[in-house]
Amino acid sequence: MKKLLSLILALVLTLSLGVAGMANAEEEPIKLIWWVYTTGDALIDTPIVVEAANAYSAEKIGVTIDLIFKTAEQFDLGMTTGEYYDITFTCDWCNSFATNAYNEMFYDITDLVQTETPALYEAIDQTYWDVAASINDRIYAVPTLKDMATMMFFRLDQERYEAIGMELKEKMEFADLEEYLAAYKENYDDVYPLPLGKAGLTGFTNFCQWIAGSYLCSPYDLAGTEMENKIIPFWECEELMNRFRLLHKWYELGYINPDAATTESIGKDVRASVRSGAAWYGYEGWTTYAGYPIFKSNYDGPFISVATTRGAMNAINAACSEENAIAALKYLELLNTDRTFRDILCYGIEGVHFNYLDDGTVLRTEQGKTNWSTDSFVTGSVVNASVESVSEDQRADPNQWERVFKDYENAQVSTLGAFSFDRTPVEAEHAACSAVMEKYVAELYTGTSDIDEVLDTIKAELTTAGYEAVLQEAQAQLDAYLAENAE
């Protein structure tokens, strides 16, 4: 991890690192097909941005790309039908890395990445090659460096809380929120202090690794204790039980809207005194989302697991030629070592889609915001790009990633490895248990129900549904996985 931090520092201080293998100007560039993720249609200015990127990469390494945006469903269809690509976005939540790697859909780059693109191999900490990109000790993808751990933040209404004299802290405990909710209710009556939809506060249970539905888990803080690598029913997690109790207390005090358990979600138009979300120190996106100043207070994490490190990667098609595989690696190497190139694919064309501020951060233009704006991780490592500021007056820390990865050195790290529970042997029992939890989870997550009053009923119904069989099977699979992967 320290090696990664030093590499990030070097990237922050260096605008552009040299990349070996300059192309012969007389040779025709190798053209690759690159699938990238989107939630909708391709960005409007894709043609002109790709043209600018291709001009740069053709000169540097003799490689260009045809950038194709795909939704999660289109990824699945393309992989199923064998549609050709050279590079593809993959992760644990879209275009499944593990599934495709196990099925030999992705190129084994273990040797090539070290011999053909050593600068790329060195630019990414060994932890991420081993944990995120490997299956059975073979490398099948290039990790995308971004927020590599889960960190949960309260999104506090800075303007209103400061107006009533509340001190805002960068780090809080979950229970600390109560005094803020009480002060908000006392001073403002236009909205409930903690308006919730039936899913509750986003990510407030992320301190647990959920093994089966919302009833079996392995909290991160079990690591290093005698309960390490144990799967438990949710009621044996004292922190989760305490959070349910707090939510019910807040519901009873009128801090949460009475219809929370039946409300689908809380829209952007609601000026919530607090919301919750995953982010990192320096993240500024919520200010734009809310339209008013947001203060971030970290209350959980960082937590690191295989899932968090596999949030975004790029893999190479196992069906492509070795020539194209090497070209693809050189392209990804350029993305990871040349900030000028990375900024093109991240922000677009300088002077058209963005401009550099005097501190090295970037500010998008209106055309950039509308015609070339997507999640930065889609087109490469976030830490290699310049940091984006919200405005001239509200500037981001150009060295924010230094702090982020410094925090990771003290992260709670999962000991479960890449374990994934195969529910097939207990599919019927799991379905029955999930149906039980479906009846109660919205009321628990919104504080509508008192956990101490309904828990015996939930336990009895889960026992009838067969949760003990699911627990036994999950633990047996985990034990076998850990034994097989023991060093």
CORSULJO-V963966 format. One line per field, one symbol per residue. psi: psi as a letter, one per 40 degrees, with the letter a starting at -180 (. if undefined). burial: # if it has 24 or more other C-alpha atoms within 12 Angstrom, else .. A space follows every 10 residues. Layout:
psi = ???
burial = ???
//
This chain:
psi = dddddddddd ddehdhiihi fhihdeihih hihhhiiieb iiidfddddd dddddddddd efhiihhhhi iddddddddd efhiidiihi aeehghdddd ddefdihhed ddddddgddd ddehiddddd ddeihfeihe ihihhaheih hhihgigddd dddeehhhid hiiddedddd dddddddhee iidghiieea hheeeeeihh dhbfehigid edheieehfi hiideehddd dddddddddd ddeedihded eehdihideh ghdhaiihai hehedddddd eihhhhhhei iihhidddef dhihiihdei iddddddddd dddddeehdd ddddddeahh eddiihieee iihiiddddd eghihdedea hdeeiiihid iddgiihefd ddddddddde ihhieebfhh hheddfdddd dddddddddd ddddeeedih dddedddddd ddddefdddd dddddddddd ddddeh.
burial = #..##.#### ###.#.#.#. #.......## ########.. .##.##..## .######### ########## ##.###..#. ...####### ##.#####.# #...###### .###.##### #####.#### #####..### ########## ########## #......#.. ##.##.##.# #####..... ########## ########## ########## ###.....## #####.#.## .######### #..####### #....#.... ########## #######..# ..######## ########## ########.# ...####### ########## ########## .######..# #####..##. ####.##### ########## ....###### ########.. ########## #.#..#..## ####.##..# ########## #...#..##. ##..###### #####.###. .......
//
